[in-house]
């Protein structure tokens, strides 16, 4: 009896999004900057996407198993609060109907994911099997290149959170070994 072929490791893209010139909107970019220094599984790629949302949508057509978006996410909590949002279901990622979807400077993750759904429908490509957003409640989105103290303090925890997510994803998907 032959051993089954091991499944390839899932391809995971961790993308930091946001505008570094708008205060806490740079949270995602700062988080992936620090995350790139971490020891991550070899199937994980970390990318600073910044405000290039259209580029990210097209890049996702290359067949990623998991996407982890890291971004400032206003949900009404205390500044610096971290959120883990599962945006896998298309209903969870509908773009704001009033947003301009192809404005390269205002492509929030929901607009990127809505564009991805449109691109997948047109090309036959599949979106990532799993889409997660690690968000941080911003304190200030005014012009400036510094994160607020609350958001800056949340960055190391966000790095830990993403590291744990991608490590768990690899453990769930890797084949189990049988004892000889």
N, C-alpha and C positions, 0 to 999 in steps of 0.2 A: 504494500500500500504506500503510495507516495504522499508526501506532505503537501497540503494545499499551498499554492503560491501565496506569499504574503501580499496583502494589499499595500499599494504604495501609500506612503504617508500623505495625509491631506495637505493640500497647499493652502496656506493661510496668509492673507494680506492684512497687515495692520496699517491703517492709513490715518495719519494725523491731518485734520483739516482745520482751516480757520485763517483769519487775517491777522498777522503778527503786528500790524499797525493800528489795531483796534482793541488795545488792552487785553481783556480776558478772552477775546475771540482767538487769541494765540495759544490757548490752552492745549489744543490737540497737537499743534506743531511742537510746542515745548515738551510735551509728554513723549512724543515719538523720538525727539532728539535724545532724551535721556534713555529711552527704551532701547535705542540702537546700540547702547553700550552694554546692554545685558546679554547674558548667555542664553540664547533662545534655541529651540529645536531647529534643525537645519531646513525644515520645510516652511519656516516662517520668514516672511519678508516684511520689513518695516519701511514705510515710505512717508516722506513729508510731502503731502499733496498741497498743502496751503490752500489757495483759492482756485486751484485748477480742477474744479469739479467735473467739467466735461471730459478732461483727460482721464480722470479716475473712472468715470462711467465706461469709457472705451477700453481702458485697461482691464476692467473686470470681465470683459468678453473673452479673455484668455484662459478661462477655466479655473477659477479659484473655488475651493471647497468651502472656505470660511472667510468672511470679511469682518474685521473689527474696525469700526470707525471710532476715532477719538476726537471729540469736539466739545466746545462750550454748548451747553444745552439748558436753556431757560425753561424751568418747569415750576417755578414759584417757591422753591426751597430756599434755605439759607445759602448765601454765597459760599462756595467751596464744597457744597454737597455733591457727592458723586452718585451717578445713576448708571445702572446696567439695564439697557433696553434691548429686548429681543425684537428686531425688525425683520425677522425672516418672512413672515406672512405678508404678501403684497398689501393687504388691508392696513397693515401697521405702518406703511411707508408712503402713503399718499402725499403728494406735494401740495403745498398751499395753493389753492386755485387762483389767488391773486398775485402770486409770485411770477416773475419773468423767468421761465425755466432755463433759458440759454444765456442768461447774463452771467458771464464768467466770474464776476466779482461778488455775486450774491447767490451762489449755488449751495444752499444748505443741504445737509445729508438727505433730507426727504426728497428734494428736487433731483439730486444725483441718482437716488435709487429709483425714482419714477422714470428718469431718462433711461436708466439701465433696463427697466422692464420694457420700455418701448424699443430699445436697441435689440434686446433678446428676441422680442416678438418679430422684429424685422429680419434678423439674421439667423434665427434658429439656435442661437447660443443659449446656454443655461446660466441663470444667475447663480451666485454662490448658494450652496445648500443651506448655509447658516449665516445670518447677518446680525451682528451685535453692535450696539453703540455704547461706548463708555463716555458718558457725558459728565460735565461739571457745571454746576450752577454759577453763572458769572456774577460778579459784583459790579463791574464797570466795562462798558463797551465803547467808551469814548476814545478819541484818537490818542495814541500813546503806545509805546513799545514795552511797557512793563505790565506784568500780571499783577492783579491786586494781591495783597498779602494772603487773603483767604484762598484764592485760587492757586497761588504759588505753593501754599502749604499742602494743597490737595494733589499736586503733581506726583510726588513720590508714592503715594497710595494708589494713584491711577496706574503708575508703572507696575506696581506689585499686582494690581488687579488684572491687567492685561497679560502679564507674565504667567499668572496662575491660569487664566482662561486658555491661553494657547497651549500650556502644558497639559491641562485637563483634556483638551480637544485631542491632543496627540495620544494620550493614554487611552481614551475611549476608542479611538480608531485603530490602534496598533493590534496586531494579532497576538493571541495568547500562545504561549509555548507549552507544549506537553512535556512532561518529564520522560526521559528515555527509559 
